[in-house]
Amino acid sequence: MRSPLDRIRHALSFEILALLLIVPLGAVVFHIPMHDIGLVSLVSATLATLWNFAYNYGFDAVLKRLRGTTLKTSALRILHAVLFEGGLLLVLMPFIAWYLEVSLWQAFVMDLSFALFYMVYALAFNWGYDHLFPLPEWQKARQPS
């Protein structure tokens, strides 16, 4: 499993890169001033960072217990991303509605749009991260017998 320092590096790099992409994109797509979308994104990123740390630790612990390894198949990566974003959607929607003074339906549509972006982004980011920073146990699993 990944060390706590590695998990911190993962979570922070994930959120910083995402903010650099999502703030200008969200301002354009939703016609909301960049400072408003920026604040919503920053609060969301902070909550998501905490969720990211806890969720990934728990997901890997379950994988390790059930499968004996944290190596993820493509199907597990998709499940991982969907469950992560689903949990985050439930937490963020009320905040978005309150801060932007929009209906829960509008907040749901916005949050769902962000969640879809983040699912694709999370899949790509985590794949890249795992290739840049592979765990030693994965090297052994990938070597031919």
Steps between C-alpha positions, in 0.01 A plus 500: 500500500601861457660689788324796664749741336437347159124533557544868589707557183232319299206693647663843474630454146160364394312803636746769386502376141122461503451860621720630221271326252153534656482867605532655154299217342217533755485879463459468123255209498268629776537875433593562862764754603839337541530611864170325589584181316850527646371515858258214442784303341740580783255393773407196294868415448569531872215265585598272213861488621389379841260253337776393256740414781244306703329332203820383332635363827176311561472376141857370503453339841194314370688396184796378703273301729285349224761448228834509682623790281415861422567451127189621317349356184329731251160399640614575856630841389158584353320380815746699710429822307121456497476431875732789582299751296163368620593557863638843426186598304282443807719726712558785256155555347346683800806726530488595131126580520548714809807695389393568142136556604369253246240226528601153611427384144740759356758406762448133413557568128812706577631245748426213263690683224796547732472136612509378140805715434666370816421136422682521171773713658537263799531198273770671291679660796513180709618293205777753435589527870524122536733487199717786629508367858446121487507296817767229532231229537368587153842449343502144630144437381579621146819297453459186288544174690 
